[in-house]
Amino acid sequence: MNRFLLLPFNFETEIDIFMISLISIVSTILMIFVGYKLLQMLQLSGYKIKGFCSWFRETKCSYMSRLFMLTFLSTAAMLMTNVLLDEFFIVRPLEYLSFLFYILFSSLFITNLFTAKQKTPLKYTKRITRLLIVYTILVIFASAVLSYVGFMFIPYLSFSLIGVIPVLLPIFVFAAYFITYPIEKLISLSYLNKAKSKLKKCDKLKVIGITGSYAKTSVKNILHTILSEKFKVCATPSSYNTPLGLSKTILSKLNEDDEIFIAEMGAKQKNDIKELCNMVSPSVGIITGVGNQHLLTFGSTECIKKTKAEIADFVLANNGTLFVNVDNQISDELASDYKQAKKVSLLKKLGDIKVEDLKVDKTGSKFKLVKGKDSAKCETKLLGEHNVSNILLAATVASDFGLTLNEIADGIKKINPIKHRLEIVESNQKYTIIDNAYNSSVEGAKASLDVISKFDGQKIVITPGLIELGQEQFNSNFEFGKNMASVCDYVVIDSTINYEAISSGLTFGGFDESKILRAASLAQAVEVLASVVKEGDVVLFENDLPDNYS
Protein backbone atom coordinates (compact mmCIF):
# COMPACT_ATOMS: atom_id res chain seq x y z
CA MET A 1 0.00 0.00 0.00
CA ASN A 2 1.35 3.41 -0.93
CA ARG A 3 2.71 5.43 1.97
CA PHE A 4 0.96 8.62 0.85
CA LEU A 5 -2.38 7.01 1.64
CA LEU A 6 -1.26 5.86 5.04
CA LEU A 7 0.88 8.77 6.16
CA PRO A 8 0.07 12.14 4.64
CA PHE A 9 3.18 14.36 4.69
CA ASN A 10 2.80 17.01 7.34
CA PHE A 11 4.44 17.89 10.59
CA GLU A 12 1.99 16.15 12.87
CA THR A 13 4.81 14.46 14.75
CA GLU A 14 7.82 16.06 16.36
CA ILE A 15 10.01 13.36 14.81
CA ASP A 16 9.57 14.98 11.37
CA ILE A 17 10.84 18.35 12.55
CA PHE A 18 13.65 16.73 14.50
CA MET A 19 14.79 14.58 11.54
CA ILE A 20 14.73 17.48 9.07
CA SER A 21 16.82 19.52 11.50
CA LEU A 22 19.22 16.65 12.13
CA ILE A 23 19.63 15.83 8.44
CA SER A 24 20.24 19.51 7.63
CA ILE A 25 22.91 19.80 10.32
CA VAL A 26 24.68 16.59 9.28
CA SER A 27 24.55 17.66 5.63
CA THR A 28 26.03 21.05 6.47
CA ILE A 29 28.91 19.52 8.43
CA LEU A 30 29.71 17.24 5.52
CA MET A 31 29.47 20.09 2.99
CA ILE A 32 31.85 22.27 5.00
CA PHE A 33 34.52 19.67 4.35
CA VAL A 34 33.43 18.98 0.76
CA GLY A 35 33.61 22.72 0.04
CA TYR A 36 37.10 23.06 1.56
CA LYS A 37 38.76 23.00 -1.86
CA LEU A 38 36.55 25.82 -3.13
CA LEU A 39 37.42 28.05 -0.18
CA GLN A 40 41.10 27.15 -0.56
CA MET A 41 41.07 28.14 -4.24
CA LEU A 42 39.32 31.41 -3.50
CA GLN A 43 42.01 32.22 -0.94
CA LEU A 44 44.83 31.20 -3.32
CA SER A 45 43.27 33.48 -5.94
CA GLY A 46 43.72 36.41 -3.58
CA TYR A 47 39.95 36.53 -3.01
CA LYS A 48 39.57 37.67 -6.61
CA ILE A 49 36.57 36.22 -8.44
CA LYS A 50 38.43 36.48 -11.74
CA GLY A 51 41.23 34.29 -10.39
CA PHE A 52 38.73 31.88 -8.85
CA CYS A 53 37.00 31.49 -12.22
CA SER A 54 40.40 31.01 -13.87
CA TRP A 55 40.93 27.96 -11.65
CA PHE A 56 37.73 26.39 -12.99
CA ARG A 57 38.81 27.17 -16.54
CA GLU A 58 42.45 26.05 -16.20
CA THR A 59 41.49 22.76 -14.52
CA LYS A 60 38.65 22.19 -17.01
CA CYS A 61 36.15 22.16 -14.11
CA SER A 62 37.59 18.86 -12.84
CA TYR A 63 36.46 19.59 -9.27
CA MET A 64 33.00 20.51 -10.51
CA SER A 65 32.85 17.13 -12.26
CA ARG A 66 33.61 15.43 -8.96
CA LEU A 67 30.81 17.37 -7.27
CA PHE A 68 28.42 16.32 -10.03
CA MET A 69 29.45 12.70 -9.50
CA LEU A 70 28.89 12.99 -5.74
CA THR A 71 25.44 14.47 -6.38
CA PHE A 72 24.53 11.79 -8.91
CA LEU A 73 25.66 8.85 -6.76
CA SER A 74 24.05 10.18 -3.59
CA THR A 75 20.73 11.11 -5.18
CA ALA A 76 20.48 7.92 -7.25
CA ALA A 77 21.27 5.69 -4.27
CA MET A 78 18.77 7.48 -2.03
CA LEU A 79 16.05 7.41 -4.70
CA MET A 80 16.48 3.69 -5.38
CA THR A 81 16.40 2.93 -1.67
CA ASN A 82 13.20 4.92 -1.26
CA VAL A 83 11.54 3.13 -4.19
CA LEU A 84 12.59 -0.32 -3.00
CA LEU A 85 11.44 0.33 0.56
CA ASP A 86 8.30 2.21 -0.41
CA GLU A 87 5.91 -0.55 0.61
CA PHE A 88 7.53 -0.68 4.05
CA PHE A 89 7.33 3.06 4.74
CA ILE A 90 4.45 2.46 7.09
CA VAL A 91 7.33 1.92 9.55
CA ARG A 92 8.45 5.52 9.58
CA PRO A 93 12.16 5.18 10.63
CA LEU A 94 12.94 3.20 7.47
CA GLU A 95 12.28 6.37 5.53
CA TYR A 96 15.55 7.85 6.77
CA LEU A 97 17.81 4.92 5.84
CA SER A 98 18.51 6.34 2.38
CA PHE A 99 20.28 9.32 3.95
CA LEU A 100 23.06 6.95 5.01
CA PHE A 101 24.16 6.73 1.38
CA TYR A 102 24.58 10.52 1.29
CA ILE A 103 26.77 10.28 4.39
CA LEU A 104 28.75 7.38 2.92
CA PHE A 105 29.53 8.97 -0.47
CA SER A 106 30.28 12.38 1.08
CA SER A 107 32.63 10.77 3.60
CA LEU A 108 34.50 8.95 0.81
CA PHE A 109 34.77 12.21 -1.12
CA ILE A 110 36.17 14.02 1.93
CA THR A 111 38.64 11.24 2.72
CA ASN A 112 39.96 11.34 -0.84
CA LEU A 113 40.19 15.14 -0.73
CA PHE A 114 42.17 15.35 2.50
CA THR A 115 44.52 12.42 1.86
CA ALA A 116 45.82 14.18 -1.28
CA LYS A 117 48.97 16.22 -0.60
CA GLN A 118 48.34 19.97 -0.42
CA LYS A 119 51.08 22.44 -1.27
CA THR A 120 49.30 25.43 0.27
CA PRO A 121 46.57 24.38 2.73
CA LEU A 122 43.73 26.72 3.57
CA LYS A 123 44.85 29.31 6.11
CA TYR A 124 42.22 29.91 8.75
CA THR A 125 42.38 33.68 8.80
CA LYS A 126 39.70 35.98 10.18
CA ARG A 127 38.47 36.59 6.64
CA ILE A 128 38.08 32.87 5.95
CA THR A 129 36.27 32.48 9.28
CA ARG A 130 33.76 35.17 8.31
CA LEU A 131 33.34 33.64 4.86
CA LEU A 132 32.88 30.18 6.38
CA ILE A 133 30.18 31.39 8.78
CA VAL A 134 28.09 32.84 5.93
CA TYR A 135 28.76 29.78 3.76
CA THR A 136 27.57 27.51 6.61
CA ILE A 137 24.38 29.51 7.09
CA LEU A 138 23.61 29.28 3.36
CA VAL A 139 24.25 25.52 3.26
CA ILE A 140 22.15 24.72 6.33
CA PHE A 141 19.29 26.88 5.02
CA ALA A 142 19.41 25.18 1.59
CA SER A 143 19.60 21.75 3.23
CA ALA A 144 16.54 22.47 5.37
CA VAL A 145 14.53 23.86 2.44
CA LEU A 146 15.37 20.92 0.15
CA SER A 147 14.59 18.43 2.92
CA TYR A 148 11.23 20.08 3.55
CA VAL A 149 10.30 20.35 -0.16
CA GLY A 150 11.21 16.73 -0.84
CA PHE A 151 9.51 15.51 2.31
CA MET A 152 6.29 17.40 1.64
CA PHE A 153 5.79 17.40 -2.10
CA ILE A 154 7.93 14.90 -4.04
CA PRO A 155 7.00 11.22 -3.88
CA TYR A 156 9.86 8.77 -3.54
CA LEU A 157 12.53 11.47 -3.44
CA SER A 158 11.70 12.61 0.08
CA PHE A 159 15.02 13.46 1.73
CA SER A 160 16.89 12.38 -1.42
CA LEU A 161 16.53 15.92 -2.76
CA ILE A 162 19.26 16.97 -0.35
CA GLY A 163 21.67 15.08 -2.61
CA VAL A 164 21.83 18.07 -4.98
CA ILE A 165 23.58 20.20 -2.33
CA PRO A 166 27.19 19.30 -3.42
CA VAL A 167 26.71 20.64 -6.93
CA LEU A 168 25.36 23.90 -5.50
CA LEU A 169 28.45 24.54 -3.34
CA PRO A 170 30.20 26.88 -5.84
CA ILE A 171 27.06 29.03 -5.83
CA PHE A 172 27.16 29.18 -2.02
CA VAL A 173 30.85 30.19 -2.10
CA PHE A 174 30.10 32.94 -4.62
CA ALA A 175 27.13 34.11 -2.55
CA ALA A 176 29.16 34.09 0.69
CA TYR A 177 31.90 36.08 -1.05
CA PHE A 178 29.54 38.80 -2.26
CA ILE A 179 27.65 38.96 1.06
CA THR A 180 30.89 39.45 3.02
CA TYR A 181 32.54 41.70 0.40
CA PRO A 182 31.29 45.03 1.87
CA ILE A 183 32.45 43.95 5.34
CA GLU A 184 35.88 42.96 4.00
CA LYS A 185 36.23 46.28 2.17
CA LEU A 186 35.47 48.17 5.37
CA ILE A 187 37.97 46.07 7.35
CA SER A 188 40.60 46.51 4.63
CA LEU A 189 39.96 50.25 4.55
CA SER A 190 40.37 50.37 8.31
CA TYR A 191 43.77 48.63 8.04
CA LEU A 192 44.82 50.97 5.23
CA ASN A 193 43.84 54.10 7.17
CA LYS A 194 45.66 52.92 10.29
CA ALA A 195 48.76 52.14 8.22
CA LYS A 196 48.65 55.52 6.48
CA SER A 197 48.22 57.24 9.82
CA LYS A 198 51.25 55.45 11.25
CA LEU A 199 53.36 56.35 8.19
CA LYS A 200 52.45 60.03 8.53
CA LYS A 201 53.84 60.02 12.08
CA CYS A 202 57.20 58.77 10.78
CA ASP A 203 58.43 62.15 9.50
CA LYS A 204 62.00 61.09 8.78
CA LEU A 205 61.11 57.76 7.17
CA LYS A 206 62.21 57.23 3.55
CA VAL A 207 59.97 54.88 1.58
CA ILE A 208 61.33 52.80 -1.29
CA GLY A 209 58.84 51.13 -3.63
CA ILE A 210 59.96 48.13 -5.67
CA THR A 211 57.97 46.70 -8.54
CA GLY A 212 58.55 44.65 -11.67
CA SER A 213 57.42 41.48 -13.38
CA TYR A 214 60.19 39.48 -11.72
CA ALA A 215 63.03 39.79 -9.15
CA LYS A 216 61.02 42.08 -6.81
CA THR A 217 61.56 39.92 -3.74
CA SER A 218 65.21 39.26 -4.60
CA VAL A 219 66.07 42.95 -5.06
CA LYS A 220 64.11 43.83 -1.91
CA ASN A 221 66.07 41.35 0.21
CA ILE A 222 69.40 42.35 -1.34
CA LEU A 223 68.72 46.05 -0.80
CA HIS A 224 67.51 45.43 2.76
CA THR A 225 70.77 43.66 3.62
CA ILE A 226 72.98 46.32 2.03
CA LEU A 227 71.16 49.34 3.47
CA SER A 228 71.21 47.73 6.92
CA GLU A 229 74.96 48.41 6.96
CA LYS A 230 74.15 52.06 7.69
CA PHE A 231 70.43 52.45 8.41
CA LYS A 232 67.60 50.93 10.42
CA VAL A 233 65.53 49.28 7.72
CA CYS A 234 62.09 47.66 7.68
CA ALA A 235 60.99 45.66 4.64
CA THR A 236 57.86 43.74 3.73
CA PRO A 237 58.41 40.03 4.49
CA SER A 238 58.29 37.25 1.91
CA SER A 239 56.03 38.29 -0.97
CA TYR A 240 53.79 40.66 0.99
CA ASN A 241 53.07 43.03 -1.88
CA THR A 242 49.33 43.83 -1.68
CA PRO A 243 47.61 46.72 0.14
CA LEU A 244 46.65 44.45 3.03
CA GLY A 245 50.13 42.88 3.11
CA LEU A 246 51.79 46.29 3.28
CA SER A 247 49.30 47.46 5.92
CA LYS A 248 49.99 44.48 8.16
CA THR A 249 53.75 45.01 7.81
CA ILE A 250 53.49 48.70 8.69
CA LEU A 251 51.25 48.05 11.69
CA SER A 252 53.19 45.08 13.09
CA LYS A 253 56.83 45.51 12.02
CA LEU A 254 57.57 49.19 11.36
CA ASN A 255 59.22 50.86 14.37
CA GLU A 256 59.31 54.55 15.18
CA ASP A 257 63.10 54.69 14.86
CA ASP A 258 63.21 52.95 11.45
CA GLU A 259 64.81 55.17 8.82
CA ILE A 260 63.87 53.30 5.64
CA PHE A 261 60.82 51.26 4.67
CA ILE A 262 61.12 49.02 1.61
CA ALA A 263 57.75 48.13 0.11
CA GLU A 264 57.47 45.38 -2.48
CA MET A 265 54.62 46.21 -4.85
CA GLY A 266 52.79 43.48 -6.76
CA ALA A 267 50.21 43.88 -9.48
CA LYS A 268 47.86 41.73 -11.52
CA GLN A 269 45.82 44.45 -13.15
CA LYS A 270 45.88 48.13 -14.07
CA ASN A 271 46.05 50.68 -11.19
CA ASP A 272 47.33 48.12 -8.64
CA ILE A 273 50.70 49.92 -8.37
CA LYS A 274 49.00 53.32 -8.31
CA GLU A 275 46.90 52.21 -5.34
CA LEU A 276 49.99 51.06 -3.44
CA CYS A 277 51.87 54.28 -4.23
CA ASN A 278 48.98 56.38 -2.94
CA MET A 279 49.06 54.30 0.20
CA VAL A 280 52.77 54.45 1.17
CA SER A 281 53.99 57.46 -0.90
CA PRO A 282 57.44 56.21 -1.98
CA SER A 283 60.10 58.85 -2.64
CA VAL A 284 62.28 56.27 -4.36
CA GLY A 285 60.96 53.92 -7.04
CA ILE A 286 62.66 50.81 -8.42
CA ILE A 287 61.59 48.83 -11.49
CA THR A 288 63.40 45.48 -11.63
CA GLY A 289 62.31 44.46 -15.12
CA VAL A 290 59.16 44.07 -17.19
CA GLY A 291 58.00 40.83 -18.81
CA ASN A 292 54.83 38.90 -19.55
CA GLN A 293 54.22 37.65 -16.02
CA HIS A 294 50.47 37.62 -15.17
CA LEU A 295 49.66 38.30 -18.82
CA LEU A 296 46.46 36.31 -18.26
CA THR A 297 45.06 38.96 -15.91
CA PHE A 298 46.66 42.02 -17.52
CA GLY A 299 45.54 41.14 -21.04
CA SER A 300 48.56 42.61 -22.88
CA THR A 301 52.24 43.35 -22.43
CA GLU A 302 51.49 47.02 -23.01
CA CYS A 303 49.10 47.00 -20.06
CA ILE A 304 51.81 45.40 -17.89
CA LYS A 305 54.28 48.08 -18.96
CA LYS A 306 51.83 50.92 -18.20
CA THR A 307 50.98 49.42 -14.80
CA LYS A 308 54.65 49.13 -13.79
CA ALA A 309 55.12 52.73 -15.01
CA GLU A 310 52.59 53.88 -12.40
CA ILE A 311 55.41 53.95 -9.84
CA ALA A 312 57.46 56.14 -12.18
CA ASP A 313 54.57 58.58 -12.61
CA PHE A 314 54.03 58.83 -8.85
CA VAL A 315 57.66 59.11 -7.76
CA LEU A 316 58.76 61.60 -10.40
CA ALA A 317 55.63 63.74 -9.95
CA ASN A 318 56.65 64.08 -6.29
CA ASN A 319 60.31 64.96 -7.07
CA GLY A 320 61.52 61.50 -6.11
CA THR A 321 64.14 59.26 -7.69
CA LEU A 322 63.47 56.41 -10.13
CA PHE A 323 65.83 53.51 -10.81
CA VAL A 324 65.20 51.09 -13.67
CA ASN A 325 67.10 47.92 -14.53
CA VAL A 326 67.23 48.14 -18.32
CA ASP A 327 68.84 44.75 -18.97
CA ASN A 328 65.51 43.75 -20.47
CA GLN A 329 64.00 45.35 -23.58
CA ILE A 330 60.56 46.35 -22.24
CA SER A 331 61.96 48.02 -19.11
CA ASP A 332 64.47 49.84 -21.35
CA GLU A 333 61.56 51.14 -23.45
CA LEU A 334 59.75 52.17 -20.28
CA ALA A 335 62.78 54.05 -18.94
CA SER A 336 63.13 55.90 -22.26
CA ASP A 337 59.78 57.59 -21.55
CA TYR A 338 61.21 59.17 -18.39
CA LYS A 339 64.29 61.38 -18.86
CA GLN A 340 64.85 61.62 -15.09
CA ALA A 341 65.05 57.82 -14.71
CA LYS A 342 68.42 56.44 -13.60
CA LYS A 343 69.16 53.51 -15.89
CA VAL A 344 71.10 50.59 -14.46
CA SER A 345 72.45 47.74 -16.57
CA LEU A 346 74.99 45.01 -16.03
CA LEU A 347 74.99 43.98 -19.69
CA LYS A 348 75.11 47.51 -21.17
CA LYS A 349 77.34 48.87 -18.39
CA LEU A 350 74.95 51.73 -17.60
CA GLY A 351 74.64 53.59 -14.32
CA ASP A 352 76.81 55.32 -11.72
CA ILE A 353 78.30 51.98 -10.67
CA LYS A 354 79.81 49.41 -13.03
CA VAL A 355 80.69 45.73 -12.54
CA GLU A 356 84.12 44.54 -13.63
CA ASP A 357 86.08 41.27 -13.47
CA LEU A 358 82.89 39.21 -13.09
CA LYS A 359 83.35 35.50 -12.41
CA VAL A 360 80.27 33.33 -12.01
CA ASP A 361 80.38 29.65 -11.04
CA LYS A 362 78.44 27.05 -9.12
CA THR A 363 79.41 28.56 -5.74
CA GLY A 364 78.28 32.10 -6.48
CA SER A 365 79.95 35.17 -7.99
CA LYS A 366 83.02 37.36 -7.53
CA PHE A 367 83.32 40.81 -9.08
CA LYS A 368 84.48 44.37 -8.58
CA LEU A 369 82.20 47.38 -8.15
CA VAL A 370 83.57 50.55 -9.69
CA LYS A 371 82.33 54.12 -9.21
CA GLY A 372 84.55 56.74 -10.73
CA LYS A 373 87.99 56.21 -9.24
CA ASP A 374 86.70 54.12 -6.33
CA SER A 375 86.33 50.35 -6.39
CA ALA A 376 85.58 47.46 -4.05
CA LYS A 377 85.94 43.71 -4.41
CA CYS A 378 82.70 41.79 -3.83
CA GLU A 379 81.59 38.21 -3.50
CA THR A 380 78.18 36.60 -3.06
CA LYS A 381 76.69 33.16 -2.52
CA LEU A 382 73.78 34.01 -4.80
CA LEU A 383 73.82 31.92 -7.96
CA GLY A 384 73.72 33.29 -11.49
CA GLU A 385 74.69 36.38 -13.45
CA HIS A 386 71.13 37.68 -13.17
CA ASN A 387 71.62 37.99 -9.41
CA VAL A 388 74.70 40.15 -10.03
CA SER A 389 72.38 42.35 -12.10
CA ASN A 390 69.99 42.50 -9.13
CA ILE A 391 72.88 43.32 -6.78
CA LEU A 392 74.08 46.09 -9.09
CA LEU A 393 70.61 47.65 -9.06
CA ALA A 394 70.46 47.51 -5.26
CA ALA A 395 74.05 48.80 -4.95
CA THR A 396 73.23 51.79 -7.15
CA VAL A 397 70.27 52.67 -4.92
CA ALA A 398 72.38 52.19 -1.78
CA SER A 399 75.08 54.46 -3.19
CA ASP A 400 72.45 57.12 -3.78
CA PHE A 401 71.57 56.80 -0.07
CA GLY A 402 75.18 57.62 0.79
CA LEU A 403 76.78 54.21 1.35
CA THR A 404 80.41 53.82 0.29
CA LEU A 405 81.47 51.02 -2.03
CA ASN A 406 83.18 49.26 0.88
CA GLU A 407 79.99 49.42 2.96
CA ILE A 408 78.07 48.07 -0.02
CA ALA A 409 80.61 45.26 -0.47
CA ASP A 410 80.27 44.33 3.22
CA GLY A 411 76.51 44.14 2.78
CA ILE A 412 76.77 42.04 -0.38
CA LYS A 413 78.88 39.47 1.45
CA LYS A 414 76.09 39.05 4.04
CA ILE A 415 73.31 38.39 1.51
CA ASN A 416 71.81 34.95 2.05
CA PRO A 417 70.09 32.88 -0.65
CA ILE A 418 66.36 33.47 -0.73
CA LYS A 419 64.06 30.54 -0.03
CA HIS A 420 62.90 28.72 -3.17
CA ARG A 421 64.76 31.10 -5.48
CA LEU A 422 67.78 29.25 -6.89
CA GLU A 423 68.51 27.97 -3.40
CA ILE A 424 70.88 25.02 -3.05
CA VAL A 425 69.07 22.63 -0.73
CA GLU A 426 71.05 20.89 1.98
CA SER A 427 70.38 17.14 1.78
CA ASN A 428 72.01 13.76 2.27
CA GLN A 429 71.78 13.04 -1.46
CA LYS A 430 74.92 12.60 -3.52
CA TYR A 431 73.66 15.02 -6.11
CA THR A 432 72.99 18.78 -5.97
CA ILE A 433 69.41 20.00 -5.56
CA ILE A 434 68.54 23.54 -6.61
CA ASP A 435 65.14 24.80 -5.47
CA ASN A 436 63.71 27.44 -7.77
CA ALA A 437 60.09 26.63 -6.97
CA TYR A 438 58.97 30.26 -6.63
CA ASN A 439 60.14 31.22 -10.08
CA SER A 440 57.43 31.40 -12.69
CA SER A 441 58.75 33.97 -15.16
CA VAL A 442 60.24 33.56 -18.61
CA GLU A 443 63.32 35.55 -17.60
CA GLY A 444 63.80 33.55 -14.39
CA ALA A 445 63.58 30.26 -16.29
CA LYS A 446 66.36 31.37 -18.66
CA ALA A 447 68.51 32.46 -15.71
CA SER A 448 68.08 29.14 -13.91
CA LEU A 449 69.20 27.19 -16.99
CA ASP A 450 72.29 29.39 -17.17
CA VAL A 451 72.99 28.55 -13.52
CA ILE A 452 72.84 24.75 -13.91
CA SER A 453 75.00 24.92 -17.05
CA LYS A 454 77.90 25.82 -14.70
CA PHE A 455 77.56 22.50 -12.84
CA ASP A 456 79.20 19.17 -13.65
CA GLY A 457 77.31 15.90 -14.13
CA GLN A 458 73.91 15.38 -15.70
CA LYS A 459 71.53 18.34 -15.69
CA ILE A 460 67.99 17.28 -14.77
CA VAL A 461 65.06 19.70 -14.64
CA ILE A 462 61.73 18.96 -12.95
CA THR A 463 59.13 21.49 -14.00
CA PRO A 464 55.40 22.01 -14.68
CA GLY A 465 56.26 24.95 -16.93
CA LEU A 466 55.09 28.55 -16.77
CA ILE A 467 51.54 29.75 -16.08
CA GLU A 468 49.29 32.83 -16.17
CA LEU A 469 50.65 33.86 -19.55
CA GLY A 470 47.34 33.96 -21.42
CA GLN A 471 47.68 33.57 -25.17
CA GLU A 472 51.47 33.52 -24.85
CA GLN A 473 51.53 30.49 -22.56
CA PHE A 474 52.08 27.88 -25.27
CA ASN A 475 54.77 29.93 -27.04
CA SER A 476 56.62 30.76 -23.81
CA ASN A 477 56.65 27.11 -22.69
CA PHE A 478 57.68 26.00 -26.17
CA GLU A 479 60.63 28.41 -25.97
CA PHE A 480 61.40 27.17 -22.46
CA GLY A 481 61.52 23.60 -23.80
CA LYS A 482 63.78 24.64 -26.67
CA ASN A 483 66.17 26.35 -24.25
CA MET A 484 66.26 23.27 -21.99
CA ALA A 485 67.18 21.11 -24.98
CA SER A 486 70.60 22.76 -25.19
CA VAL A 487 71.36 22.40 -21.47
CA CYS A 488 69.58 19.38 -19.98
CA ASP A 489 70.14 15.65 -20.04
CA TYR A 490 66.69 14.78 -18.68
CA VAL A 491 63.49 16.78 -18.29
CA VAL A 492 60.64 15.64 -16.05
CA ILE A 493 57.36 17.46 -16.80
CA ASP A 494 55.13 17.15 -13.74
CA SER A 495 51.92 18.70 -15.09
CA THR A 496 49.49 18.14 -17.93
CA ILE A 497 48.87 21.88 -18.44
CA ASN A 498 52.08 22.62 -20.35
CA TYR A 499 53.23 19.15 -21.35
CA GLU A 500 52.51 19.52 -25.07
CA ALA A 501 54.19 22.93 -25.34
CA ILE A 502 57.33 21.97 -23.39
CA SER A 503 57.79 18.58 -25.06
CA SER A 504 57.30 20.16 -28.50
CA GLY A 505 59.96 22.76 -27.71
CA LEU A 506 62.36 20.08 -26.48
CA THR A 507 61.85 18.00 -29.62
CA PHE A 508 62.27 21.07 -31.84
CA GLY A 509 65.56 21.76 -30.05
CA GLY A 510 66.83 18.27 -30.93
CA PHE A 511 66.30 16.74 -27.49
CA ASP A 512 66.15 12.94 -27.19
CA GLU A 513 62.42 12.15 -26.77
CA SER A 514 63.22 9.13 -24.59
CA LYS A 515 64.64 11.54 -22.02
CA ILE A 516 61.42 13.55 -21.77
CA LEU A 517 59.79 12.00 -18.71
CA ARG A 518 56.24 12.56 -17.56
CA ALA A 519 54.76 12.69 -14.06
CA ALA A 520 51.27 13.46 -12.77
CA SER A 521 52.52 15.35 -9.72
CA LEU A 522 55.65 16.64 -8.01
CA ALA A 523 55.68 13.60 -5.72
CA GLN A 524 55.58 11.28 -8.73
CA ALA A 525 58.29 13.35 -10.42
CA VAL A 526 60.61 12.68 -7.49
CA GLU A 527 59.98 8.95 -7.95
CA VAL A 528 60.78 9.25 -11.67
CA LEU A 529 63.93 11.20 -10.81
CA ALA A 530 65.26 8.27 -8.75
CA SER A 531 65.41 6.12 -11.88
CA VAL A 532 67.77 8.45 -13.79
CA VAL A 533 69.76 10.56 -11.31
CA LYS A 534 73.40 9.68 -10.52
CA GLU A 535 76.03 10.83 -8.08
CA GLY A 536 77.41 14.24 -9.01
CA ASP A 537 74.34 15.33 -11.02
CA VAL A 538 72.45 18.59 -10.53
CA VAL A 539 68.65 18.61 -10.21
CA LEU A 540 66.72 21.82 -10.72
CA PHE A 541 63.15 22.16 -9.44
CA GLU A 542 61.91 24.92 -11.73
CA ASN A 543 58.60 26.38 -10.59
CA ASP A 544 55.99 24.54 -8.57
CA LEU A 545 52.36 25.09 -9.47
CA PRO A 546 50.08 26.06 -6.59
CA ASP A 547 47.04 23.91 -5.78
CA ASN A 548 44.79 26.03 -7.99
CA TYR A 549 46.71 24.79 -11.05
CA SER A 550 46.71 21.13 -10.07
HELIX and SHEET records of a PDB file:
HELIX    1   1 ARG A    3  LEU A    6  1                                   4    
HELIX    2   2 GLU A   14  VAL A   34  1                                  21    
HELIX    3   3 TYR A   36  LEU A   44  1                                   9    
HELIX    4   4 ILE A   49  GLU A   58  1                                  10    
HELIX    5   5 SER A   62  LEU A   84  1                                  23    
HELIX    6   6 ASP A   86  PHE A   88  5                                   3    
HELIX    7   7 ARG A   92  TYR A   96  5                                   5    
HELIX    8   8 PHE A   99  THR A  115  1                                  17    
HELIX    9   9 LYS A  126  PHE A  153  1                                  28    
HELIX   10  10 SER A  158  VAL A  164  5                                   7    
HELIX   11  11 ILE A  165  LYS A  201  1                                  37    
HELIX   12  12 LYS A  216  LEU A  227  1                                  12    
HELIX   13  13 PRO A  243  SER A  252  1                                  10    
HELIX   14  14 ASP A  272  VAL A  280  1                                   9    
HELIX   15  15 LEU A  295  PHE A  298  1                                   4    
HELIX   16  16 THR A  301  ALA A  317  1                                  17    
HELIX   17  17 GLN A  329  SER A  336  1                                   8    
HELIX   18  18 GLU A  385  ASP A  400  1                                  16    
HELIX   19  19 LEU A  405  LYS A  413  1                                   9    
HELIX   20  20 VAL A  442  ILE A  452  1                                  11    
HELIX   21  21 GLY A  470  GLU A  472  5                                   3    
HELIX   22  22 GLN A  473  ALA A  485  1                                  13    
HELIX   23  23 TYR A  499  PHE A  508  1                                  10    
HELIX   24  24 GLU A  513  LYS A  515  5                                   3    
HELIX   25  25 LEU A  522  ALA A  530  1                                   9    
HELIX   26  26 ASP A  547  TYR A  549  5                                   3    
SHEET    1   A 6 VAL A 233  ALA A 235  0                                        
SHEET    2   A 6 ILE A 260  GLU A 264  1                                        
SHEET    3   A 6 LYS A 206  THR A 211  1                                        
SHEET    4   A 6 VAL A 284  ILE A 287  1                                        
SHEET    5   A 6 THR A 321  ASN A 325  1                                        
SHEET    6   A 6 LYS A 342  VAL A 344  1                                        
SHEET    1   B 3 LYS A 354  ASP A 361  0                                        
SHEET    2   B 3 GLY A 364  LYS A 371 -1                                        
SHEET    3   B 3 ASP A 374  THR A 380 -1                                        
SHEET    1   C 6 GLU A 423  VAL A 425  0                                        
SHEET    2   C 6 THR A 432  ASN A 436 -1                                        
SHEET    3   C 6 VAL A 538  GLU A 542  1                                        
SHEET    4   C 6 LYS A 459  THR A 463  1                                        
SHEET    5   C 6 TYR A 490  ILE A 493  1                                        
SHEET    6   C 6 ILE A 516  ARG A 518  1                                        
END                                                                             
